[in-house]
Amino acid sequence: MTGVAERLVERRSRWRLVWDAIRGREQAAPSPYDASVSFGELVWAHQERQKEAYAGMLTGPWEKEYRRRLKLFKAQHGEIFESYWCRYEASGVALTEKVLPRKLSNFLRRDAILRLHAATDWRTANAAEIATCLHKWETAAIKASEVLRDSSERIALHWIFSSSSRLLGFVDCESKPKPAELAKVVKDQARELGEVDDYYRRAGENSARIVFFRGMLWGTGLLAALVGGGFLAAWAFGWLDPGDQETYTLFVSIAMGAAGAVLSVMTRMARRDGFNLEFEVGRKSMRYLGGLRPWIGALFALVVYLALKSNLVELFQTATHGLYFYATIAFLAGFSERRAKVLLDGAMGGSGSGTDGSDEDKKKR
């Protein structure tokens, strides 16, 4: 019985494809020995190997086949650092860790992909309650692997692996478990699953805040680079004068709006219930949302600045406004875009009194 599955094709990034096209390199054809092995195939080979070992064949054909499949599996998923194999059926669970190569984003630390692998349907074919519990643990492991990182991810996955292995150990026996014992195990598993879910949500919220904050830093840096580059280009073409008061007031207002948006998020993060994030949308989406935050603050500050300069907003129009006035208004606009909207709607000369829908709300009441 051979256990070779489909070929394992290397996935290359778009930049790698472009670079290879420039250099005239083509992707090498896959070797006939390059193959991927599923965890179920590995579990089956392990079970057949155990049968040979119990029969006294320590170097039988399944021993070689198991080693071959194990080598392919480790090449695809990394080292197996925790595993549990059933005795009477071809079932098991394992934790793998694949260390990623160093890149610019993780140059100072090595990132790793942790995964829980499970093949338990053979052992739980006649134990529907245990199969349901194990499938719930697999779902929890997928969520933890996709959302959590570092210590919290390891803690959650080790917790899930321990519970899954205990379930398999309970059902991996020659006799069928008693209904009372089965009900007690299912009840304990439901309670422990709730504890893991609580830990996952707390860790996910904290991780999302860190990712969101890093996204804000990247967004602020990109905003500063683009605005600064635009300023230098306009200066080089003679479109603006850096010494002009209106010029540097405009750029100061944009910067203060972005700073206000960042400070607003940091202030709400300090309160446990003041900043909620849907962390299960993914780390990449959360990073993009964080990167947009300083841009939103800067745009609101720019709108308020232009409204004040064009006399569209009737706010202290009789006084002479300097740099500090516009910087303060821009900071407040970035700090709370909702208050900036109220400022624009309420301070306009009588034309924006009903723009927020309050008149229609009163009619409905």
C-alpha positions as CSV (number, residue, x, y, z in Angstrom):
1,M,0.0,0.0,0.0
2,T,1.5,3.3,-1.1
3,G,0.7,6.5,0.7
4,V,1.7,9.1,-1.9
5,A,-0.8,11.9,-2.3
6,E,-0.8,14.8,-4.7
7,R,2.4,16.7,-5.5
8,L,3.6,19.4,-3.2
9,V,4.0,22.5,-5.4
10,E,5.9,25.5,-4.1
11,R,3.9,28.7,-3.8
12,R,5.7,31.8,-4.9
13,S,4.8,35.4,-4.2
14,R,4.0,37.9,-7.0
15,W,7.2,39.7,-6.4
16,R,9.1,36.4,-6.7
17,L,7.4,35.7,-10.0
18,V,8.2,39.1,-11.4
19,W,11.8,38.8,-10.3
20,D,12.2,35.4,-11.8
21,A,10.6,36.7,-15.1
22,I,13.2,39.6,-15.1
23,R,16.1,37.2,-14.6
24,G,14.6,34.8,-17.2
25,R,14.3,31.9,-14.7
26,E,11.5,29.4,-14.8
27,Q,10.1,27.4,-12.0
28,A,11.7,24.0,-11.8
29,A,9.5,21.0,-12.6
30,P,8.5,19.1,-9.5
31,S,10.5,16.0,-8.7
32,P,8.6,12.7,-8.7
33,Y,9.7,12.3,-5.1
34,D,8.1,15.6,-4.0
35,A,4.7,14.6,-2.4
36,S,2.5,15.6,0.4
37,V,1.2,13.2,3.0
38,S,-1.9,13.9,5.1
39,F,-2.0,13.3,8.8
40,G,-4.6,10.5,8.2
41,E,-2.1,8.7,6.0
42,L,0.6,9.1,8.6
43,V,-1.7,7.8,11.3
44,W,-2.7,4.7,9.3
45,A,1.0,3.9,8.6
46,H,1.7,4.3,12.4
47,Q,-1.1,1.9,13.2
48,E,0.2,-0.8,10.8
49,R,3.7,-0.3,12.1
50,Q,2.5,-0.9,15.6
51,K,0.8,-4.1,14.5
52,E,4.2,-5.3,13.1
53,A,6.0,-4.3,16.3
54,Y,3.5,-6.2,18.4
55,A,4.1,-9.2,16.2
56,G,7.8,-9.0,16.7
57,M,8.7,-7.4,13.3
58,L,10.7,-4.3,14.3
59,T,12.0,-3.5,10.8
60,G,9.0,-4.6,8.7
61,P,7.8,-2.9,5.5
62,W,5.4,-0.6,7.4
63,E,8.3,0.6,9.5
64,K,10.0,1.9,6.3
65,E,6.7,3.3,4.9
66,Y,6.0,5.1,8.2
67,R,9.4,6.7,8.2
68,R,9.0,7.8,4.6
69,R,5.6,9.3,5.3
70,L,6.8,10.9,8.5
71,K,9.7,12.6,6.6
72,L,7.3,14.0,4.0
73,F,4.8,15.2,6.6
74,K,7.6,16.9,8.6
75,A,8.9,18.6,5.5
76,Q,5.5,20.1,4.9
77,H,4.3,20.9,8.5
78,G,7.4,21.0,10.6
79,E,8.5,19.0,13.6
80,I,6.0,17.0,15.7
81,F,6.6,18.1,19.3
82,E,3.5,16.6,20.9
83,S,1.6,13.5,19.7
84,Y,-0.9,10.8,20.9
85,W,-1.5,7.6,19.0
86,C,-4.4,5.2,19.8
87,R,-3.7,1.6,20.6
88,Y,-6.6,-0.2,19.1
89,E,-7.6,1.9,16.1
90,A,-5.7,4.1,13.6
91,S,-6.4,7.4,15.2
92,G,-4.3,10.2,16.8
93,V,-3.6,13.8,17.4
94,A,-0.4,15.8,17.1
95,L,1.0,19.3,17.4
96,T,3.5,20.5,14.8
97,E,5.7,23.6,14.7
98,K,7.2,24.9,11.4
99,V,9.8,27.7,11.8
100,L,9.5,30.3,9.0
101,P,12.5,31.7,7.3
102,R,13.7,35.2,8.3
103,K,12.1,38.1,6.4
104,L,12.1,41.9,6.9
105,S,8.9,41.6,9.0
106,N,10.4,39.0,11.4
107,F,14.1,39.7,11.1
108,L,14.7,40.0,14.9
109,R,12.6,37.0,15.8
110,R,11.7,33.7,14.2
111,D,8.0,33.2,13.5
112,A,6.6,29.7,13.6
113,I,3.3,28.1,12.4
114,L,1.7,25.9,15.0
115,R,-1.0,23.4,14.0
116,L,-3.1,20.8,15.6
117,H,-3.6,17.7,13.4
118,A,-6.3,15.1,14.2
119,A,-7.4,11.9,12.6
120,T,-10.0,10.4,15.0
121,D,-12.9,9.2,13.0
122,W,-11.8,5.6,13.0
123,R,-11.7,5.4,16.7
124,T,-14.9,7.4,17.4
125,A,-17.0,5.8,14.7
126,N,-19.2,4.2,17.4
127,A,-19.0,7.1,19.9
128,A,-20.9,10.0,18.5
129,E,-20.6,12.1,21.7
130,I,-16.8,11.8,21.7
131,A,-16.6,12.6,18.0
132,T,-18.6,15.8,18.5
133,C,-16.4,16.9,21.3
134,L,-13.2,16.2,19.3
135,H,-14.6,18.2,16.3
136,K,-15.3,21.1,18.7
137,W,-11.7,21.0,19.9
138,E,-10.4,20.9,16.3
139,T,-12.5,24.0,15.5
140,A,-11.1,25.7,18.6
141,A,-7.6,24.8,17.5
142,I,-8.1,26.3,14.0
143,K,-9.4,29.6,15.6
144,A,-6.4,29.7,18.0
145,S,-3.9,29.1,15.2
146,E,-5.3,31.8,13.0
147,V,-5.9,34.5,15.5
148,L,-3.4,34.1,18.4
149,R,0.4,34.4,18.4
150,D,3.4,33.6,20.6
151,S,2.7,32.5,24.2
152,S,-1.1,32.7,24.1
153,E,-1.2,30.5,21.0
154,R,1.1,27.9,22.6
155,I,-0.9,27.9,25.8
156,A,-4.2,27.5,23.9
157,L,-3.0,24.8,21.6
158,H,-1.4,22.8,24.4
159,W,-4.6,23.0,26.3
160,I,-6.6,21.8,23.3
161,F,-4.1,19.0,22.6
162,S,-4.3,17.8,26.2
163,S,-8.1,17.7,26.2
164,S,-8.2,15.9,22.8
165,S,-5.7,13.3,23.9
166,R,-7.6,12.6,27.1
167,L,-10.8,12.1,25.0
168,L,-9.0,9.6,22.8
169,G,-7.5,7.9,25.8
170,F,-11.0,7.5,27.3
171,V,-12.5,6.0,24.2
172,D,-9.4,3.9,23.1
173,C,-10.3,0.7,24.9
174,E,-11.5,-2.7,24.0
175,S,-14.8,-2.4,25.9
176,K,-17.4,0.2,25.3
177,P,-17.5,3.0,27.9
178,K,-20.4,3.0,30.4
179,P,-23.1,5.6,29.8
180,A,-22.6,7.3,33.2
181,E,-18.8,7.6,32.6
182,L,-19.5,8.9,29.1
183,A,-21.9,11.5,30.3
184,K,-19.5,12.7,33.0
185,V,-16.6,13.0,30.4
186,V,-18.8,14.9,28.0
187,K,-19.9,17.3,30.7
188,D,-16.3,17.9,31.9
189,Q,-15.2,18.5,28.3
190,A,-18.0,21.1,27.7
191,R,-16.9,23.0,30.9
192,E,-13.3,22.9,29.8
193,L,-14.2,24.0,26.3
194,G,-15.9,27.0,27.8
195,E,-12.8,27.9,29.8
196,V,-10.6,27.6,26.7
197,D,-13.1,29.7,24.7
198,D,-12.9,32.4,27.5
199,Y,-9.2,32.4,27.4
200,Y,-9.2,32.5,23.6
201,R,-11.4,35.6,23.6
202,R,-9.4,37.5,26.2
203,A,-6.1,36.7,24.4
204,G,-7.7,37.5,21.0
205,E,-8.9,40.9,22.1
206,N,-5.4,41.7,23.5
207,S,-3.7,40.5,20.4
208,A,-6.1,42.5,18.2
209,R,-5.3,45.6,20.1
210,I,-1.5,45.1,19.5
211,V,-2.1,44.4,15.8
212,F,-4.4,47.4,15.5
213,F,-1.8,49.6,17.2
214,R,1.0,48.4,14.9
215,G,-1.2,49.1,11.9
216,M,-1.7,52.6,13.2
217,L,2.1,53.1,13.4
218,W,2.5,51.8,9.8
219,G,-0.4,54.0,8.6
220,T,1.1,57.0,10.3
221,G,4.5,56.4,8.8
222,L,3.0,56.0,5.3
223,L,1.0,59.2,5.8
224,A,4.0,61.1,6.9
225,A,6.0,59.8,3.9
226,L,3.4,60.6,1.3
227,V,2.5,64.1,2.7
228,G,6.2,64.9,3.2
229,G,7.0,63.7,-0.3
230,G,4.2,65.8,-1.7
231,F,5.4,68.8,0.2
232,L,9.0,68.4,-1.1
233,A,7.8,67.9,-4.6
234,A,5.5,70.9,-4.5
235,W,8.4,73.0,-3.1
236,A,10.7,71.8,-5.8
237,F,8.3,72.8,-8.5
238,G,7.7,76.1,-6.9
239,W,4.0,75.5,-6.2
240,L,4.3,76.5,-2.5
241,D,6.5,78.5,-0.2
242,P,7.6,76.7,3.0
243,G,7.8,80.1,4.8
244,D,4.2,81.0,4.0
245,Q,2.0,80.8,7.1
246,E,-1.0,79.2,5.4
247,T,1.3,76.4,4.0
248,Y,2.8,75.2,7.2
249,T,-0.5,75.7,9.0
250,L,-2.1,73.3,6.5
251,F,0.5,70.6,7.1
252,V,0.5,71.1,10.8
253,S,-3.2,70.7,10.8
254,I,-2.9,67.4,8.9
255,A,-0.3,66.1,11.3
256,M,-2.3,67.1,14.4
257,G,-5.4,65.4,13.0
258,A,-3.5,62.1,12.6
259,A,-2.0,62.5,16.1
260,G,-5.4,63.1,17.5
261,A,-6.7,59.9,15.9
262,V,-3.9,57.9,17.3
263,L,-4.2,59.4,20.8
264,S,-8.0,58.8,20.7
265,V,-7.4,55.0,20.1
266,M,-4.8,54.8,22.8
267,T,-7.0,56.5,25.3
268,R,-9.9,54.1,24.6
269,M,-7.5,51.1,24.7
270,A,-6.7,52.0,28.3
271,R,-10.3,51.2,29.2
272,R,-11.3,47.6,29.1
273,D,-14.7,48.3,27.7
274,G,-13.9,51.4,25.7
275,F,-12.4,49.8,22.6
276,N,-13.9,46.6,21.1
277,L,-12.5,44.9,18.0
278,E,-13.9,41.9,16.0
279,F,-10.6,40.1,16.2
280,E,-11.8,37.0,14.2
281,V,-11.8,39.0,11.0
282,G,-8.1,38.2,10.8
283,R,-4.8,39.9,11.7
284,K,-4.3,41.3,8.2
285,S,-7.7,43.0,8.1
286,M,-7.2,44.3,11.7
287,R,-3.8,45.8,10.6
288,Y,-5.4,47.5,7.6
289,L,-8.1,49.0,9.8
290,G,-5.5,50.3,12.2
291,G,-3.5,51.8,9.3
292,L,-6.6,53.7,8.1
293,R,-7.2,55.3,11.5
294,P,-4.6,58.2,11.2
295,W,-5.7,58.8,7.6
296,I,-9.3,59.3,8.8
297,G,-8.1,61.8,11.5
298,A,-6.0,63.7,9.0
299,L,-8.8,63.9,6.5
300,F,-11.3,65.2,9.1
301,A,-8.7,67.8,10.2
302,L,-8.1,68.8,6.6
303,V,-11.9,69.2,6.0
304,V,-12.3,71.3,9.2
305,Y,-9.3,73.4,8.3
306,L,-10.6,74.2,4.8
307,A,-14.1,74.9,6.2
308,L,-12.6,77.4,8.6
309,K,-10.4,79.1,6.0
310,S,-13.3,79.4,3.6
311,N,-15.6,81.0,6.2
312,L,-18.0,78.1,5.6
313,V,-18.1,77.5,9.4
314,E,-19.1,80.4,11.5
315,L,-16.7,79.8,14.4
316,F,-14.9,82.7,15.9
317,Q,-14.9,84.5,12.6
318,T,-14.4,87.9,14.2
319,A,-11.0,86.9,15.8
320,T,-7.7,86.5,14.0
321,H,-6.7,82.8,13.9
322,G,-3.1,81.7,14.2
323,L,-1.3,78.4,14.0
324,Y,-2.2,77.2,17.5
325,F,-5.9,77.7,16.9
326,Y,-5.9,75.6,13.7
327,A,-3.6,73.0,15.3
328,T,-6.0,72.6,18.3
329,I,-9.1,72.4,16.1
330,A,-7.4,69.8,13.9
331,F,-6.4,67.7,16.9
332,L,-9.9,67.7,18.2
333,A,-11.2,66.8,14.8
334,G,-8.9,63.8,14.6
335,F,-9.5,62.8,18.2
336,S,-13.2,62.4,17.5
337,E,-14.5,62.3,14.0
338,R,-18.1,62.2,15.4
339,R,-17.5,65.6,17.2
340,A,-15.9,66.9,14.0
341,K,-19.1,66.1,12.2
342,V,-21.1,67.8,14.9
343,L,-18.9,70.8,14.6
344,L,-19.5,71.0,10.9
345,D,-23.2,70.3,11.1
346,G,-24.0,72.6,14.0
347,A,-21.7,75.5,13.3
348,M,-22.8,76.1,9.7
349,G,-24.8,79.2,9.2
350,G,-28.3,77.6,9.7
351,S,-28.1,75.3,6.7
352,G,-26.8,72.2,8.4
353,S,-29.2,71.9,11.3
354,G,-31.0,68.9,10.1
355,T,-28.2,67.0,8.3
356,D,-27.8,64.4,11.1
357,G,-31.4,63.1,10.7
358,S,-32.6,64.4,14.0
359,D,-35.6,66.2,12.4
360,E,-36.8,62.9,10.9
361,D,-36.3,61.1,14.2
362,K,-38.6,63.7,15.9
363,K,-41.2,63.3,13.2
364,K,-41.2,59.5,13.7
365,R,-41.7,60.0,17.4
